[in-house]
Amino acid sequence: MRYFLTLSLFLFTNFLSSQELKGSVMTSEPNGHPIPFAHVNFVDLGINILADTNGYWQLNGVNEGVYRIEISAYGYGSALFETELSNVRTTFYLSENHRELDKLIITHHGVLQNQSITAIETLPLKSIHAIPTATLGEALSAIPGVYQTGIGLGVSKPVIRGLSGSSVVTYVNSLRIENQQWGGDHGLPLTSLGIGSVEVIKGPASLLYGADALGGVLYFIDEPYVSQQSRQLSFESKFNTMTMGTSNEAGFKMSTKKIRFNIYGAYDNHADYQLPNKKYVLNSRFNQSAAKVAIGYGKKNWIVNLRYNFYNGRIGLPGHTHELDVTPLTFQTMVQNRGENVPAQAITNHFFAIEQKLLMKRHELHLTIGHTRNGLKEFEEKFFTPDIVLQLNNTLYNAKWRYKFTENIDFFLGSQGMFQQNENNPLAPERLIPNANTSDLGAYTLVTYRKDRWRFQVGARFDNRTIETKDEDFIPAVLKQYRGYNYSAGIARLAKKSSIRLNVSSGFRAPTSSELLSDGIHHGAFRYERGNVALATEKAVQIDFSYAFHFDDLEIIVNPFYNRIRDYIYLSNSGELVEDLPLFEYEQADYAQLYGVDFGFHYHPHEAHWLHVESSLSSVFAEDMSRNPLPLIPQTRLNNQIRIDFDGDRKVQFKNIMVQYLYFFKQNRLGVFETGTADYHLLNLGATLAVNTSKPFIISFGVRNLLNTTYIDHLAGLKQIGIPNPGINFYLGFKVELNHNLKTK
C-alpha cells in the first residue's frame, strides 16, 4: 500500500491547472459533414456528453492527457478512440453502419471486447433479458457456457463450464461479493436492479480477480450515469402468471458538471410457482426488496464513486420434510399461496464501496475500498425463531496501477486483499460451520503488447490465504495457511475478417471453512454435510482457444477449452443416512478434467436488416483420474433465436418480435449415486411494443415454455425428489423513461 500512496502523491503534483477539452464528430466520407447529437463517452472519467447540432462538444475542468473515448450516433458505427486531447479541437470520424452485428462493446478494463486478448463475454443486461425471466440467475443462463442450479425459483446459482459455488467469483463493479456461496441453497446476492451489463470470464481467472476463480468470474457493471446537465426518471413493472408475481423497479438519474448520481428501488413478490400439471410447488414462494445508490464526483483528473447496495429477501425452501416415505406429490398442492412459511431463509445484504481513479497522461491509478455484510437466517419449523444464524463481514481493497510505456506497451501492477469474519449467533440452536476468520492477500503484474494485428499478454500472481477457527465447543480450533502462484499468457491475431485467440492460465483455490469443517444438517440442500480438514488447495490449468469469422452479414465463433484441476474438491453422496438425511462428504480426487466447446452463430443479412438469426451450442464433459464422470455436470444445450425488428414512427409501433427455441440433450454421463436426465425442448416467444405519445413508453409481452413441457433440468436442486421445472408462463411488462435537460448558466 505504501507504493500506491507514494505514487498517488507523485501524480497529484500534476494537478496544477485545468483545461478545456473540445472536439467535433464528422462522417468519414469524402467532404464529410458534422454528425449532430453524437454521444461522447469518456470511458475512464464516467462522463457522457451530447454533441450539439454541428457535432461539436467540449468538456471543462479536466487536464490534458490521453483518454479513451467511445463515440456513437444513430445510423453510424460506434468507435473507441484512445488519443491525446488538449484545448485544440480534435476531430473524430464515424462511418455509416446499417447493421448491429459487430456492436461496439467496451469491457470494464476500458478495451473493446473484440480486441481483448482474453475471451470475455460482455452483454448488456437488456439483451439477455429480452424475454424476461423471474430471476437474474435464470437470465444469465442464456449466455453460452453459463448455466444455473438452485432450489425452485428463489435460489439461483451460476454455473460456468461445469463449476459453481466457491469456484465462481462475483464482482459488482470493482467490489468482490461474498455471501456464503459454498451452500447449495445460497443464490446470487443481488437482483438486476441498476445493472447495465455483465461480463463473463470463463475458466481460471485468478490473475486479475483473486483466488477461487477456477470456474470463472461474473462481473456486473452498473448502468452509466446520464449525460452532463440532464436527468432521467424511469419506472418498470412486470407481471407473470406462473407465480402470479410482480417485479417493480424505479430509478432516478441526474448529472451536473461535476456531480452525478443514480438512485434505484425495487420490490418483487412471487407466490408458489405452477407446474405443467397445473399444481403448485409447496413453499416455492419468495419476496425481495432492493435499493441502490451511486454518487460520482469528478475534479480535473480525479474521479470518485460512492456506491451502496441493499438487499432483503425471504425465500421459501421447497421440498423439505421430516417424513421418510415421500413422493413428488408430497410437495405439490392445488392452492397457490404467497404467505410466509417454513422452511425458509431470510437474507440481508449491505454492500458499500468507495472507488477512486487518478488519470494522468501515461498513468492510471484505481483504488477501491469496500465492505460487505451478509446476514443469513434459516428457519426450519418455527416462523420467528431461526435454527441457523450466520453473519459474514468482509472488508477488502482492490488497487491497480496502469503505466503506458509506449503506444503499444501497457504495464499493470495490482494488489487485492480481504478480511472475512463469519460468525454464528450463539443463541441459534444449530450450527453447520464454525466461527472462522479468513484473510486473503494477493499481488499481480501484467504486461500487454500490441503490434499491428497482433496482441500479446503475460502476467503472474501470488496469493496467500489464512483460515482460523476458535470455536472449540463446536470443533477443535484450526489454523490453516495456503499459498498459490499463478500465471497467464495469451496471444491474439485480430483481423477484419477473422480473429484467433489462445490463452493459457492457471488458477488456485484454497478450501473454504465449510469444506474443511462443516458437520451438520444443511436444511436448504436437504442433506447432512461433513467436511474434511485434510483437503489441499485446488490447482488448475486451462487452455482456451477461440476462432471467429467476421463477415459483413455473418459471424461464427468456435471456442474449445480444456481445464485440468489437480486435487479437485467435490461433494460426494456416501450412500449413508445421518439423522434421516443423506450424508454428503467433501472428498478430493488427484485430478479432474473439464473440457468442451462453446459455439456461436449470428446472421444479419444486409438485404433484410430487420432480421437477426442467432444460435449457440454449449457442451462440457468432466471426469476424474480414472475417467469416471463427475457429478452435477450440465446438459449440452442448443439455443436458437430469431428476432425481427420493425422501423416506423406510428403512434403504436411494434419494436421487435422474438422466437427462442432451446434443446437440452440428455445427460447420461453420471457420477456415483446420480440419476440420468432425459432430453427436452423449450419454446419461448416475446414481443415489445412502443407507444409514442408525449411521454413514450414500452410494453413487453410473451410466453415462456409455450408448449407447457414437463421437464427436470439436470442441475435442478429439486431433481432428487422428482419435482419438475415450471410450466407455461405468460408475462406482461411496462417501462417508461422520462428525460429532461437541465438549464445551463
DARAKA-V828223 format. One record per backbone hydrogen bond with DSSP energy under -1.0 kcal/mol. CO is the residue of the C=O (numbers start at 1). NH is the residue of the N-H. If there is no record, write none. Layout:
# DARAKA-V828223
co:CO nh:NH
co:CO nh:NH
This chain:
# DARAKA-V828223
co:1 nh:5
co:2 nh:6
co:3 nh:7
co:4 nh:8
co:5 nh:9
co:6 nh:10
co:7 nh:11
co:8 nh:12
co:11 nh:14
co:12 nh:15
co:14 nh:16
co:19 nh:62
co:21 nh:59
co:22 nh:90
co:23 nh:57
co:24 nh:92
co:25 nh:35
co:26 nh:94
co:33 nh:27
co:38 nh:51
co:39 nh:72
co:40 nh:49
co:41 nh:43
co:41 nh:70
co:42 nh:46
co:42 nh:47
co:47 nh:42
co:48 nh:228
co:49 nh:40
co:52 nh:37
co:52 nh:55
co:55 nh:25
co:56 nh:52
co:57 nh:23
co:59 nh:21
co:61 nh:300
co:62 nh:19
co:65 nh:85
co:67 nh:83
co:68 nh:43
co:69 nh:81
co:70 nh:41
co:71 nh:79
co:72 nh:39
co:73 nh:76
co:75 nh:97
co:79 nh:71
co:81 nh:69
co:83 nh:67
co:85 nh:65
co:90 nh:24
co:92 nh:26
co:94 nh:28
co:95 nh:77
co:105 nh:113
co:107 nh:110
co:111 nh:107
co:112 nh:115
co:113 nh:116
co:121 nh:200
co:123 nh:198
co:124 nh:127
co:124 nh:128
co:125 nh:129
co:135 nh:139
co:136 nh:140
co:137 nh:141
co:139 nh:142
co:140 nh:143
co:143 nh:146
co:145 nh:161
co:147 nh:159
co:149 nh:157
co:150 nh:717
co:151 nh:155
co:156 nh:188
co:157 nh:149
co:159 nh:147
co:160 nh:163
co:163 nh:160
co:164 nh:167
co:165 nh:168
co:167 nh:215
co:167 nh:216
co:169 nh:218
co:170 nh:177
co:171 nh:220
co:172 nh:175
co:175 nh:172
co:180 nh:183
co:183 nh:186
co:192 nh:195
co:194 nh:223
co:196 nh:125
co:197 nh:221
co:198 nh:123
co:199 nh:219
co:200 nh:121
co:201 nh:217
co:205 nh:209
co:206 nh:210
co:212 nh:214
co:213 nh:205
co:215 nh:203
co:216 nh:169
co:217 nh:201
co:218 nh:171
co:219 nh:199
co:220 nh:173
co:221 nh:196
co:221 nh:197
co:229 nh:742
co:230 nh:255
co:231 nh:740
co:232 nh:253
co:233 nh:738
co:234 nh:251
co:235 nh:736
co:236 nh:249
co:237 nh:734
co:238 nh:247
co:239 nh:732
co:240 nh:245
co:242 nh:274
co:243 nh:271
co:245 nh:240
co:246 nh:269
co:247 nh:238
co:248 nh:267
co:249 nh:236
co:250 nh:265
co:251 nh:234
co:252 nh:263
co:253 nh:232
co:254 nh:261
co:255 nh:230
co:258 nh:298
co:259 nh:256
co:260 nh:296
co:261 nh:254
co:262 nh:294
co:263 nh:252
co:264 nh:292
co:265 nh:250
co:266 nh:290
co:267 nh:248
co:268 nh:288
co:269 nh:246
co:270 nh:286
co:273 nh:281
co:274 nh:727
co:275 nh:278
co:279 nh:275
co:280 nh:333
co:281 nh:284
co:285 nh:316
co:286 nh:270
co:287 nh:314
co:288 nh:268
co:289 nh:312
co:290 nh:266
co:291 nh:310
co:292 nh:264
co:293 nh:308
co:294 nh:262
co:295 nh:306
co:296 nh:260
co:297 nh:304
co:299 nh:302
co:301 nh:359
co:302 nh:299
co:303 nh:357
co:304 nh:297
co:305 nh:355
co:306 nh:295
co:307 nh:353
co:308 nh:293
co:309 nh:351
co:310 nh:291
co:311 nh:349
co:312 nh:289
co:313 nh:347
co:314 nh:287
co:315 nh:345
co:327 nh:330
co:328 nh:331
co:329 nh:332
co:331 nh:282
co:333 nh:280
co:337 nh:272
co:343 nh:317
co:344 nh:379
co:345 nh:315
co:346 nh:377
co:347 nh:313
co:348 nh:375
co:349 nh:311
co:350 nh:373
co:351 nh:309
co:352 nh:371
co:353 nh:307
co:354 nh:369
co:355 nh:305
co:356 nh:367
co:357 nh:303
co:358 nh:365
co:362 nh:404
co:363 nh:360
co:364 nh:402
co:365 nh:358
co:366 nh:400
co:367 nh:356
co:368 nh:398
co:369 nh:354
co:370 nh:396
co:371 nh:352
co:372 nh:394
co:373 nh:350
co:374 nh:392
co:375 nh:348
co:376 nh:390
co:377 nh:346
co:378 nh:387
co:378 nh:388
co:379 nh:344
co:387 nh:430
co:388 nh:378
co:389 nh:425
co:390 nh:376
co:391 nh:423
co:392 nh:374
co:393 nh:421
co:394 nh:372
co:395 nh:419
co:396 nh:370
co:397 nh:417
co:398 nh:368
co:399 nh:415
co:400 nh:366
co:401 nh:413
co:402 nh:364
co:403 nh:405
co:403 nh:411
co:408 nh:450
co:409 nh:405
co:409 nh:406
co:410 nh:448
co:411 nh:403
co:412 nh:446
co:413 nh:401
co:414 nh:444
co:415 nh:399
co:416 nh:442
co:417 nh:397
co:418 nh:440
co:419 nh:395
co:420 nh:438
co:421 nh:393
co:422 nh:436
co:423 nh:391
co:425 nh:428
co:432 nh:519
co:436 nh:422
co:437 nh:468
co:438 nh:420
co:439 nh:466
co:440 nh:418
co:441 nh:464
co:442 nh:416
co:443 nh:462
co:444 nh:414
co:445 nh:460
co:446 nh:412
co:447 nh:458
co:448 nh:410
co:449 nh:456
co:451 nh:454
co:453 nh:494
co:454 nh:451
co:455 nh:492
co:456 nh:449
co:457 nh:490
co:458 nh:447
co:459 nh:488
co:460 nh:445
co:461 nh:486
co:462 nh:443
co:463 nh:484
co:464 nh:441
co:465 nh:482
co:466 nh:439
co:467 nh:480
co:468 nh:437
co:470 nh:472
co:471 nh:474
co:471 nh:475
co:478 nh:469
co:480 nh:467
co:482 nh:465
co:484 nh:463
co:486 nh:461
co:487 nh:506
co:488 nh:459
co:489 nh:504
co:490 nh:457
co:491 nh:502
co:492 nh:455
co:493 nh:500
co:497 nh:550
co:498 nh:495
co:499 nh:548
co:500 nh:493
co:501 nh:546
co:502 nh:491
co:503 nh:544
co:504 nh:489
co:505 nh:542
co:507 nh:540
co:508 nh:212
co:509 nh:538
co:512 nh:516
co:513 nh:517
co:514 nh:518
co:515 nh:532
co:518 nh:531
co:520 nh:529
co:522 nh:527
co:527 nh:522
co:528 nh:584
co:529 nh:520
co:530 nh:586
co:532 nh:535
co:538 nh:509
co:539 nh:566
co:540 nh:507
co:541 nh:564
co:542 nh:505
co:543 nh:562
co:544 nh:503
co:546 nh:501
co:547 nh:558
co:548 nh:499
co:549 nh:556
co:553 nh:604
co:554 nh:551
co:555 nh:602
co:556 nh:549
co:557 nh:600
co:558 nh:547
co:559 nh:598
co:560 nh:545
co:561 nh:596
co:562 nh:543
co:563 nh:594
co:564 nh:541
co:565 nh:592
co:566 nh:539
co:568 nh:589
co:570 nh:587
co:572 nh:585
co:576 nh:583
co:578 nh:581
co:581 nh:578
co:582 nh:528
co:583 nh:574
co:584 nh:530
co:585 nh:572
co:587 nh:570
co:589 nh:568
co:590 nh:567
co:592 nh:565
co:593 nh:623
co:594 nh:563
co:595 nh:621
co:596 nh:561
co:597 nh:619
co:598 nh:559
co:599 nh:617
co:600 nh:557
co:601 nh:615
co:602 nh:555
co:603 nh:613
co:608 nh:611
co:610 nh:645
co:612 nh:643
co:613 nh:603
co:614 nh:641
co:615 nh:601
co:616 nh:639
co:617 nh:599
co:618 nh:637
co:619 nh:597
co:621 nh:595
co:622 nh:630
co:623 nh:593
co:624 nh:627
co:628 nh:624
co:636 nh:665
co:637 nh:618
co:638 nh:663
co:639 nh:616
co:640 nh:661
co:641 nh:614
co:642 nh:659
co:643 nh:612
co:644 nh:657
co:651 nh:692
co:653 nh:690
co:655 nh:646
co:656 nh:688
co:657 nh:644
co:658 nh:686
co:659 nh:642
co:660 nh:684
co:661 nh:640
co:662 nh:682
co:663 nh:638
co:664 nh:680
co:667 nh:677
co:671 nh:674
co:677 nh:667
co:680 nh:664
co:682 nh:662
co:683 nh:706
co:684 nh:660
co:685 nh:703
co:686 nh:658
co:687 nh:701
co:688 nh:655
co:688 nh:656
co:689 nh:699
co:690 nh:653
co:691 nh:693
co:691 nh:697
co:697 nh:691
co:698 nh:735
co:699 nh:689
co:700 nh:733
co:701 nh:687
co:702 nh:731
co:703 nh:685
co:704 nh:729
co:705 nh:708
co:711 nh:725
co:713 nh:716
co:716 nh:719
co:718 nh:721
co:718 nh:723
co:719 nh:722
co:729 nh:704
co:730 nh:241
co:731 nh:702
co:732 nh:239
co:733 nh:700
co:734 nh:237
co:735 nh:698
co:736 nh:235
co:738 nh:233
co:740 nh:231
